[in-house]
Each structure stands twice: as C-alpha cells, then as structure tokens.
C-alpha cells in the first residue's frame, strides 16, 4: 500500500498544509466528488487515469506523487501504479523493485 500512503501524504501536504487549492476546487477540476478526494486523503486508491490530472493541478510529477523520485521515469511509474491497483498480490514485489521500504 506504499503508493496509496505516499499519495495520501502528498495530497494532505498540498491541500491541507500548503493550501494550494481547496478540496472542493480540486474535486471540480478532476471531475470527482469531494467525498472521493476525502477518500484519497485517507489513503484510498485513485484511478490511474486521474494521476496525470492530479499532477497537473498540483504542479508535481507522478514520481513526486508516488514517492519514487529519481528511481524510475514517470511513464514507467504510471504503469507500475496501474499494476499496483490491478494486481494487489504483486504490491510487495513492486515496492521491492522500487526499493521502497514499507511505512
């Protein structure tokens, strides 16, 4: 679940601490409900198709959002995230591939 935890951490920093954008505005820009954003803030999974939009709105890279900066290029990180969502049985292997320690 390391992807989800890091995404939650970054979203909380950007939306609650830095107040880059309100949760309601963020939800509108992404075409989701504020309830969905709240789930993401609490570690819920995000559709991989929303990742590029989230990064654009927050002016960050997918690698920054995933917490894998300098470990893999952004396109490969998106592919791994999609695999992470679709195949939870491989999450530990993906974490190991990215050399991410479990939180």
C-alpha positions as CSV (number, residue, x, y, z in Angstrom):
1,X,0.0,0.0,0.0
2,X,3.0,2.3,-0.2
3,X,1.7,4.1,-3.3
4,X,-1.5,4.9,-1.6
5,X,0.2,6.1,1.6
6,X,2.6,8.4,-0.2
7,X,-0.2,9.8,-2.4
8,X,-2.3,10.5,0.7
9,X,0.7,12.1,2.4
10,X,1.4,14.4,-0.7
11,X,-2.3,15.3,-1.1
12,X,-2.6,16.2,2.6
13,X,0.5,18.4,2.4
14,X,-0.7,20.2,-0.8
15,X,-4.4,20.5,0.2
16,X,-4.3,20.9,3.9
17,X,-0.9,22.3,4.9
18,X,0.2,24.3,1.9
19,X,-3.4,25.0,0.9
20,X,-2.5,25.0,-2.8
21,X,-6.2,24.5,-3.7
22,X,-9.3,23.7,-1.7
23,X,-10.7,20.2,-1.6
24,X,-13.9,21.3,-3.4
25,X,-12.0,23.1,-6.1
26,X,-9.6,20.2,-6.5
27,X,-12.6,17.8,-6.9
28,X,-14.2,20.0,-9.5
29,X,-11.0,20.3,-11.6
30,X,-10.7,16.5,-11.5
31,X,-14.4,15.8,-12.2
32,X,-14.9,13.8,-9.0
33,X,-16.8,14.4,-5.8
34,X,-15.3,16.0,-2.6
35,X,-16.1,12.6,-1.0
36,X,-13.7,10.9,-3.4
37,X,-11.0,13.5,-2.6
38,X,-11.5,12.8,1.1
39,X,-11.0,9.1,0.5
40,X,-7.8,9.8,-1.3
41,X,-6.6,12.0,1.6
42,X,-7.2,9.0,3.8
43,X,-5.2,6.5,1.7
44,X,-7.9,5.3,-0.8
45,X,-6.9,4.2,-4.2
46,X,-7.1,6.6,-7.2
47,X,-8.0,5.6,-10.7
48,X,-4.7,5.6,-12.7
49,X,-6.3,7.8,-15.3
50,X,-6.7,10.6,-12.7
51,X,-2.9,10.7,-11.9
52,X,-1.8,13.0,-14.7
53,X,-4.7,15.4,-13.9
54,X,-3.8,15.4,-10.2
55,X,-0.2,16.1,-11.0
56,X,-1.1,19.0,-13.4
57,X,-3.4,20.6,-10.8
58,X,-0.8,20.3,-8.0
59,X,2.2,21.1,-10.4
60,X,4.1,18.0,-9.4
61,X,5.4,14.9,-11.3
62,X,3.9,11.4,-10.9
63,X,7.2,10.4,-9.3
64,X,6.8,13.1,-6.6
65,X,3.2,11.9,-6.0
66,X,4.3,8.3,-5.8
67,X,7.4,9.0,-3.7
68,X,9.7,7.4,-6.3
69,X,11.7,10.4,-7.5
70,X,14.9,9.6,-9.3
71,X,14.1,5.8,-9.1
72,X,12.2,5.4,-12.4
73,X,10.8,7.6,-15.2
74,X,7.3,8.9,-14.9
75,X,5.8,6.8,-17.6
76,X,7.1,3.6,-16.0
77,X,5.9,4.8,-12.6
78,X,2.3,5.2,-14.0
79,X,2.5,1.7,-15.5
80,X,3.6,0.3,-12.1
81,X,0.9,2.2,-10.3
82,X,-1.7,0.8,-12.6
83,X,-0.3,-2.7,-12.0
84,X,-0.3,-1.9,-8.3
85,X,-4.0,-1.2,-8.5
86,X,-4.9,-4.2,-10.7
87,X,-2.7,-6.8,-9.0
88,X,-2.5,-6.3,-5.2
89,X,-0.8,-9.7,-5.0
90,X,2.3,-8.1,-6.5
91,X,2.4,-5.0,-4.3
92,X,5.4,-6.2,-2.2
93,X,7.3,-7.1,-5.4
94,X,6.6,-3.6,-6.9
95,X,7.8,-2.0,-3.6
96,X,10.9,-4.1,-3.7
97,X,11.5,-3.2,-7.4
98,X,11.3,0.5,-6.5
99,X,13.4,-0.1,-3.3
100,X,10.6,1.4,-1.2
101,X,10.5,0.5,2.5
102,X,7.1,-0.3,3.9
103,X,5.9,2.5,6.2
